[in-house]
């Protein structure tokens, strides 16, 4: 009996060993690897700033064990791309084994030094996988853009910020009292997480429809598939105009994905053909002094999009629209109230579109005042000088954060009105600008809000700028 039992144990051990040997023997080079992508794109990378981590999966879809004899990274820019293959970092790897039906991950990052040109330059690399006689490859692509860096920028005298390179701000821009910071067309500010702009003097920013000035967060990767960080709020702090400022003006400036938006206590702030959007707080808060907003878009904020607190604000041919989706909203598209000292706010609005996803997008306290002339307003009660919004926003604007055909949110918004919108063709009013925010000419009959109407395309592509 003992003999038989021992014989059985030896037999079982031999079977187990044979399976192990058989698995090793089945390792061949005749089966091809499969990849989750044949090209890995890292988008635009600013020099001296590391990319987010991208990944590609490597699959063994065969019924046999595959041994990858070598993985090599070939790149024209030394040390620009970095890879990690199945937990190992380097540029060359050997003897990587993938069991039948299993997979491994390859992680890729990049940091580019400054290039020879200030124009975008494509950088590529190739990951080669050799298994026996078969060699597979994955192409890696990115665009390098030369970028200037500053921890803090203190403007103590009149200064011009050129538009030749993006400027990465780690901490803050401070414009001292009595100084003016001028921004040329195409200027581009990349703001780090805690970065802000503090203005005790003045800013004069003069963009054009073709070369707007852009102030935004620095990230260019995707939060999730198909949702880029350019669409995500809360990535940097705010722009604050202090009471010591006299007259700042922003024209053709895009400000997006911050927390506080613009907060002004200056004597006068003028916004013309601007877009302030995707804010974790408000887009524009007027706390004292005065502000004039013309031909501009203020949109998609967690708090009230335009807040007038004990100040004077005039808005003409502007679009205030709030369809914020990233959290439970805490404010209306337009809010008017007194400040901490009890001074009431006052608003004058002409030919504006004030809309959003709430049934009532307007709030005014008991002591403040709002005067409307020819405005589209989504509110519970129709007010003098307004047309009460009754149609759903989806039927009025070009794109409202959702791909209808795919039945999925894409968080892209384009508040240009469709031709069928009731406010898309109205007689011009006294403050009509010559062109809309995109530079499209306006005639004697024009649209209320910041944009002339546009026909709905068969398929909407791209980010609104």
C-alpha positions in Angstrom: 0.0 0.0 0.0 2.8 2.3 0.9 4.5 1.4 -2.3 1.5 2.2 -4.3 1.0 5.5 -2.5 4.6 6.5 -3.2 4.2 5.5 -6.8 1.1 7.7 -7.1 3.0 10.7 -5.6 5.9 10.2 -8.0 3.5 10.0 -10.9 1.7 13.2 -9.9 5.0 15.0 -9.5 6.1 13.8 -12.9 2.8 15.1 -14.4 3.2 18.5 -12.8 6.8 18.7 -14.0 5.8 17.7 -17.5 3.2 20.5 -17.6 5.9 23.1 -16.6 8.3 21.8 -19.2 5.5 21.7 -21.8 4.7 25.4 -21.1 8.3 26.3 -21.6 8.4 24.2 -24.8 5.4 25.9 -26.1 7.1 29.3 -26.1 7.5 30.2 -29.7 7.9 33.2 -32.0 5.3 32.3 -34.5 2.4 34.2 -32.8 2.2 38.0 -33.2 1.6 40.4 -30.4 -1.5 42.6 -30.3 -1.5 46.2 -29.1 -4.2 48.5 -27.7 -2.9 51.2 -30.1 -0.4 51.1 -33.0 0.4 54.9 -32.4 0.5 56.5 -29.0 -0.1 60.3 -29.2 1.0 62.5 -26.4 -0.4 65.8 -28.0 1.4 69.1 -27.5 4.2 69.1 -24.8 5.6 72.3 -23.5 9.4 72.3 -23.1 10.8 71.3 -19.7 7.4 70.2 -18.5 6.8 66.5 -18.1 3.9 64.9 -19.9 1.2 62.9 -18.2 1.8 59.1 -18.3 0.3 57.4 -21.4 0.1 53.6 -21.7 -0.3 50.9 -24.3 -1.4 47.4 -23.6 0.5 44.4 -25.2 -1.6 41.3 -25.6 -0.9 37.7 -26.2 -4.1 36.5 -27.8 -2.7 33.1 -28.7 -3.1 29.8 -26.8 0.7 29.6 -26.3 3.2 31.3 -24.1 5.1 34.1 -25.9 8.6 35.1 -25.0 9.6 38.7 -26.1 13.3 38.5 -26.5 13.9 42.2 -26.8 12.1 45.5 -26.4 14.0 48.6 -27.6 13.1 52.3 -27.6 14.4 54.2 -30.6 14.2 58.0 -30.4 15.8 61.0 -32.3 15.9 63.2 -29.2 18.0 61.5 -26.5 16.3 60.9 -23.2 13.1 62.8 -24.4 10.9 59.7 -24.1 10.9 57.4 -21.0 9.3 54.0 -20.9 8.4 51.4 -18.3 7.8 47.9 -19.6 6.0 45.5 -17.3 7.4 47.3 -14.2 10.9 47.8 -15.5 12.2 51.3 -16.5 14.8 51.9 -19.1 15.3 52.0 -22.9 16.1 48.4 -23.6 14.6 45.2 -22.1 15.0 41.5 -22.6 13.3 38.2 -21.8 9.7 39.4 -21.2 7.2 36.6 -21.0 3.4 36.8 -21.6 1.3 33.8 -20.8 -1.4 32.7 -23.2 -4.4 35.1 -23.1 -2.5 37.5 -20.9 -1.1 41.0 -21.3 1.4 43.5 -20.0 1.4 47.3 -19.9 4.0 49.8 -21.3 4.0 53.2 -19.8 5.4 56.2 -21.6 6.3 59.8 -20.5 8.2 62.6 -22.2 10.1 65.8 -21.3 11.5 67.8 -24.2 14.4 70.3 -24.0 14.1 73.5 -25.9 14.0 73.1 -29.7 15.6 75.1 -32.5 12.2 76.6 -33.6 9.5 78.4 -31.8 7.0 76.7 -34.1 5.5 73.4 -33.0 7.9 70.5 -33.9 6.9 66.9 -34.1 9.0 64.4 -32.1 8.7 60.7 -32.6 10.0 57.5 -31.1 9.6 53.8 -31.9 9.1 50.9 -29.5 10.2 47.6 -31.1 9.2 44.2 -29.8 11.2 41.2 -31.1 9.8 37.7 -30.6 11.8 35.1 -32.6 11.6 36.0 -36.2 8.8 38.5 -35.7 9.3 42.2 -34.9 6.3 44.4 -34.0 6.4 48.1 -33.3 4.4 51.0 -31.7 5.0 54.5 -32.8 5.0 57.4 -30.3 4.2 60.9 -31.4 4.2 64.3 -29.6 4.6 67.9 -30.6 7.2 70.0 -28.9 6.5 73.7 -28.2 9.2 76.0 -26.8 8.0 77.6 -23.6 9.3 80.3 -21.3 9.2 79.7 -17.5 8.7 82.0 -14.6 8.2 81.3 -10.9 6.8 84.8 -10.4 6.6 87.8 -12.7 6.6 91.2 -11.0 5.7 94.0 -13.3 6.9 97.3 -11.6 7.0 99.4 -14.8 5.2 99.4 -18.2 5.9 96.0 -19.8 4.9 94.3 -23.1 4.3 90.6 -23.1 4.9 89.3 -26.6 3.0 86.5 -28.2 6.0 84.5 -29.5 6.1 81.8 -26.9 3.8 80.5 -24.2 4.8 81.6 -20.7 4.4 79.1 -17.9 3.7 80.7 -14.5 4.4 78.6 -11.4 3.3 81.1 -8.8 1.9 84.5 -9.8 2.0 87.6 -12.0 1.9 90.8 -9.9 1.3 94.1 -11.7 2.4 96.9 -9.3 0.5 100.1 -8.7 1.2 102.6 -11.4 2.5 100.0 -13.9 0.7 98.6 -17.0 1.2 95.1 -18.4 0.4 95.0 -22.1 -0.3 91.7 -23.9 0.2 91.4 -27.6 -2.0 89.3 -29.9 -1.3 85.6 -29.5 0.1 85.9 -26.0 -0.4 82.6 -24.1 -0.2 82.2 -20.3 0.0 78.7 -18.8 -1.0 78.8 -15.2 0.2 76.2 -12.6 -2.2 74.9 -10.0 -1.7 77.7 -7.4 -0.9 80.5 -10.0 -2.8 83.7 -10.0 -2.7 87.2 -11.5 -2.8 90.2 -9.1 -3.3 93.6 -10.6 -2.8 96.8 -8.5 -1.9 98.7 -11.7 -3.5 98.0 -15.1 -3.6 95.4 -17.8 -4.2 96.2 -21.5 -4.6 93.0 -23.4 -5.1 93.5 -27.2 -5.8 90.2 -29.0 -7.5 89.7 -32.3 -10.1 87.2 -33.6 -7.3 85.4 -35.5 -4.7 85.6 -32.6 -6.6 85.8 -29.3 -4.8 86.0 -26.0 -5.1 82.8 -24.0 -4.9 82.3 -20.2 -5.5 78.8 -19.1 -4.2 75.8 -17.1 -1.2 73.9 -18.3 -2.5 70.3 -18.8 -3.1 68.9 -22.3 -3.8 65.2 -21.5 -7.2 63.6 -21.1 -9.0 63.3 -17.7 -10.9 60.3 -19.2 -11.2 59.1 -22.8 -12.1 61.9 -25.1 -12.4 64.5 -22.3 -9.4 66.8 -22.4 -8.2 68.9 -19.5 -8.8 72.0 -21.6 -12.4 71.4 -20.7 -11.9 70.8 -16.9 -12.4 73.7 -14.4 -10.4 74.4 -11.2 -6.8 74.1 -12.6 -5.5 77.5 -11.4 -6.6 80.4 -9.2 -7.9 83.8 -10.4 -7.3 87.2 -11.9 -7.9 90.0 -9.4 -8.0 93.7 -10.2 -7.6 95.7 -7.0 -9.1 99.1 -6.2 -5.9 100.9 -6.9 -6.3 100.1 -10.6 -7.8 102.8 -12.8 -8.7 101.4 -16.2 -7.8 97.9 -17.5 -9.1 96.5 -20.7 -9.2 93.0 -22.2 -10.0 92.5 -25.9 -10.2 89.1 -27.6 -9.0 87.3 -24.5 -9.9 83.7 -23.6 -9.7 82.8 -19.9 -10.7 79.3 -19.0 -10.5 76.4 -16.5 -9.6 78.3 -13.4 -11.3 78.7 -10.0 -12.1 82.4 -9.3 -12.3 83.8 -12.9 -12.0 87.6 -12.9 -12.7 89.5 -9.7 -12.6 93.3 -10.0 -12.6 96.2 -7.6 -10.9 98.6 -10.0 -12.3 101.9 -11.0 -13.1 100.6 -14.5 -12.7 97.2 -16.2 -13.6 96.8 -19.9 -14.1 93.4 -21.6 -14.6 93.3 -25.3 -14.9 90.1 -27.4 -13.7 88.0 -24.5 -14.6 84.5 -23.4 -14.4 83.6 -19.7 -15.5 80.0 -19.2 -15.3 76.8 -17.2 -14.7 78.2 -13.7 -14.9 76.5 -10.3 -16.3 79.9 -9.0 -17.7 82.7 -11.1 -16.6 84.0 -14.5 -16.7 87.7 -13.5 -17.3 89.2 -10.1 -17.7 93.0 -10.0 -17.3 94.1 -6.3 -16.8 97.8 -6.6 -16.0 100.4 -9.3 -17.5 99.7 -12.7 -17.3 97.1 -15.5 -18.4 97.2 -19.1 -18.8 93.9 -21.0 -19.5 94.0 -24.7 -19.6 91.2 -27.3 -18.3 88.7 -24.8 -19.2 85.2 -23.5 -19.3 84.4 -19.7 -20.2 80.8 -19.3 -20.3 77.5 -17.4 -19.4 78.2 -13.7 -20.0 76.5 -10.4 -21.1 79.8 -8.8 -23.1 82.6 -10.4 -21.5 83.3 -13.8 -21.7 87.1 -13.6 -21.9 88.5 -10.0 -22.5 92.2 -9.5 -22.0 93.1 -5.8 -22.5 96.8 -4.9 -21.0 97.9 -8.2 -22.1 99.2 -11.6 -22.0 96.9 -14.6 -23.1 97.5 -18.2 -23.3 94.5 -20.6 -24.1 94.8 -24.3 -24.5 92.1 -26.9 -23.1 89.4 -24.6 -23.9 85.8 -23.8 -24.2 84.7 -20.2 -25.0 81.0 -20.3 -24.5 78.4 -17.5 -24.8 74.7 -18.2 -22.1 73.6 -15.7 -22.0 69.8 -15.4 -19.0 69.1 -13.2 -20.7 69.5 -9.8 -24.0 70.7 -8.3 -24.3 74.3 -9.3 -24.4 77.0 -6.6 -25.5 80.0 -8.6 -27.5 81.5 -11.5 -26.1 82.8 -14.8 -26.7 86.4 -13.5 -26.7 87.5 -9.9 -27.1 91.1 -8.6 -26.8 92.1 -4.9 -25.4 94.5 -2.4 -21.8 94.3 -1.1 -20.6 93.8 2.5 -21.1 97.6 3.1 -24.7 97.3 2.0 -24.3 99.2 -1.2 -26.7 97.8 -3.9 -25.6 96.6 -7.3 -26.8 98.0 -10.5 -26.9 96.4 -13.9 -27.8 97.7 -17.4 -28.2 94.9 -20.0 -28.9 95.5 -23.7 -29.3 92.8 -26.5 -27.9 90.0 -24.2 -28.7 86.3 -24.0 -28.9 85.1 -20.4 -29.7 81.4 -20.3 -28.7 78.0 -18.8 -29.8 74.7 -17.5 -31.9 76.1 -14.5 -35.5 77.2 -14.8 -34.5 80.6 -13.4 -31.1 82.0 -14.3 -31.5 85.4 -12.7 -31.3 86.6 -9.1 -31.6 90.2 -7.8 -31.9 91.1 -4.2 -34.5 93.6 -2.8 -32.2 96.7 -3.0 -30.4 96.2 -6.2 -31.5 97.1 -9.7 -31.4 95.6 -13.2 -32.5 97.3 -16.4 -33.0 95.2 -19.5 -33.5 96.2 -23.1 -34.1 93.6 -25.8 -32.7 90.6 -23.8 -33.4 86.9 -23.9 -33.7 85.9 -20.2 -34.5 82.5 -18.7 -36.5 83.4 -15.6 -39.6 82.4 -13.7 -41.3 85.7 -14.4 -41.0 87.8 -17.5 -39.4 91.2 -16.7 -39.7 94.5 -18.7 -37.4 94.6 -21.6 -36.9 90.9 -21.9 -38.2 87.9 -23.9 -38.8 85.1 -21.5 -36.9 82.0 -22.5 -39.3 79.1 -23.1 -37.5 76.8 -25.4 -34.9 74.3 -24.1 -31.3 75.5 -24.5 -30.4 72.4 -26.6 -32.7 73.8 -29.3 -31.1 77.2 -29.3 -27.3 76.8 -29.3 -24.9 74.9 -31.6 -23.5 72.4 -29.1 -24.4 71.9 -25.4 -21.9 69.6 -23.9 -23.4 66.4 -25.4 -23.0 64.4 -28.5 -26.6 63.7 -29.3 -25.9 61.1 -32.0 -23.6 59.1 -29.7 -25.8 59.8 -26.6 -22.8 60.8 -24.5 -21.5 63.9 -22.8 -18.4 65.5 -24.4 -18.3 68.7 -22.2 -17.8 70.8 -25.3 -19.9 74.0 -25.5 -20.5 76.3 -28.4 -23.0 79.0 -27.6 -23.4 80.4 -31.1 -27.2 80.5 -31.8 -28.9 78.3 -34.4 -30.8 80.3 -37.1 -34.1 79.1 -35.6 -33.4 80.7 -32.2 -35.9 83.5 -31.5 -33.0 86.0 -30.7 -30.9 85.1 -33.8 -32.3 87.9 -36.0 -33.3 91.1 -34.3 -33.2 94.8 -35.1 -29.8 96.4 -34.1 -29.7 98.4 -30.9 -27.6 101.5 -30.2 -24.6 99.6 -28.8 -24.3 97.1 -31.6 -20.6 96.2 -32.3 -19.5 96.0 -35.9 -18.7 92.3 -35.7 -19.4 89.4 -33.3 -16.8 87.8 -31.0 -15.5 85.7 -33.9 -15.2 88.7 -36.2 -18.3 87.9 -38.2 -19.8 91.2 -39.4 -23.1 92.4 -37.9 -25.8 94.1 -40.0 -28.9 96.1 -39.3 -30.5 92.8 -38.3 -28.3 90.9 -36.0 -28.4 88.4 -33.2 -28.6 89.2 -29.5 -25.6 87.9 -27.5 -22.0 87.6 -28.5 -22.5 85.6 -31.7 -24.1 85.7 -35.1 -26.1 82.5 -35.9 -24.5 79.5 -37.5 -26.1 76.5 -39.3 -25.9 73.2 -37.4 -23.3 70.9 -39.1 -23.9 67.2 -39.7 -21.2 66.5 -37.1 -19.7 68.9 -34.6 -15.9 68.8 -34.2 -13.5 70.7 -32.1 -13.3 73.0 -29.1 -15.0 76.4 -29.1 -12.4 79.1 -28.8 
